[in-house]
Amino acid sequence: MIGAGHYVALSVILLALGVIGVMVRRNLITVLMALELVFNAANLNLIAFSDRLGDLSGQVLAIFVITIAAAEAAIGLGLIIALMRLKDTVTLDDADEMRG
């Protein structure tokens, strides 16, 4: 049977991959995908412990995190479009020149 420890271990792996992706990558699209991994790791923990404790508050909080992640993705895609129009690239090294 799969217990809460398995979900926590998977969540730690997802969190580590997400943090490494944010720190190492220079492509804005890849960094946004790595941030989504971090959000998914948090959601997995919330839902696993919510199920374990028999309480729905963790699942409700996970829905709020999904909503915030969707807003972050929309803003990130807007930044990608703006950077692509300005510099014809999506590397983070060129993003510092977008300041107004």
N, C-alpha and C positions, 0 to 999 in steps of 0.2 A: 504494500500500500504506500502511496505517495503521501508523505507528511509535510508539515510546514517547513521542516529543515531542507527538504529538496527545493522548495520554492525560494527559500532564502538563499540557498547556494546558487540557483539560477539567477536570482536577482543580483547577487554580488558579481557574477560573471558579466551580466549585462551592464552593470554600473561601471565596472572596470573597463570594458570595451568602449563604453561611451566616453568616459573621462580620457582615456588614451586617444580616442578619435578626435576629441576637442583639442587636446594639447599638441598633437603631432601634425594634423592635417592643415593645409593652407587653402584648400578649396572650400568656399563658403557653403556649397551644397552638401559636401561631406560633413562639415561641422554641424550643420542643421540636422542631418541624419543621426549623428552621434548624440546630439542633445535629445533627440527623440528616444534613443536607447536609454538615456538616463531617466527620462520621464516614464518609460515603460518599466524600468526596474523599480521605481517608486510605486507605480500602480500595482505591480505584481506583489510587492510586500503588503500594500494596503489590503488587497483582496485576499491574500493568503491568511493574514492575521484576522481579517474580518470574518472569514469562514471558520477559522479555528476558534474564535471567541463567540461565534454565533450572534454577532452584532452586525447590523447593516451600515453603520456609520462609516466604516472604511470603504465600502463600495460606493457610497454617496460621494465621499471625498475623492475617490478615484475618477468619478465622472467629472468632477470639477477640474481635476488635473488634466483630463483628456480635453476639456474645453479650453484650458489655458494653452495646452500644446497645439491645438488647432489655431488659436490666435497667434501663437509664436510662429507657426509655419506660414501663416498668411503674411505676417510682417516680414519674415525672412525672405519669402518669395518676392515681395515688393522691393526689398533691398537688393536682391539678386538682379532683378530687372533694371533697377536704377544703376547699379554698378556695371552691368553689361552695356547699357546705353552710353555710360560715361567713358568707360575704359576698354570695352570689348574684351573683358576678362572677368573671371569670378574668383581670383585669388585674393586672399585677405591682405596681402602686402600692399595692394593697390587701393584698399578700402579706406585708408586714412585720408585720402585726398577728397573724400566726399563731404567733408565738413564744410559748412557754409559760412 
